[in-house]
Amino acid sequence: MPNSARMADPTLLVDSDVLIDFFRGSPQAADWLSANRNEMIGIPVIILMELLQGARSAAEQASIRERLETCSVQHLETGDSQRALEWFVAYRLSHGTGIMDCLIAAIAARLSVPFYTFNVRHFGPIAGVDARQPYERPEATTK
């Protein structure tokens, strides 16, 4: 299971899209994760739950948990939901920023670490969130 205890504060956070690419065998995702192997990778708890929700069996859930065991799970803390609500009201209509995006952004902003995602547009207007695209995807996988 990903370590929810404080093994070390994360130096970056990753979105589910990056991890799904990796699980599906993307060389770009594998290279990017390898290049960041000395970083403490954090996963917002919401993303872990999203990945587990996509599992079709207990064995797949166990595999996901095992593959992410070196990552630090980052939980929501006091104040995160209030900040997320403010951002949701401010950016849902103008930027398509969703509920989950706002909750994830609250964790990223609180930790002040880069958040790697392919949905940079959804996080762009949120002050304090350093959303970055981790790598270029091949044209065939972006459609």
Order of alpha helices (4+ residues) and beta strands (2+ residues): beta-alpha-alpha-beta-alpha-alpha-beta-alpha-alpha-beta-alpha-beta
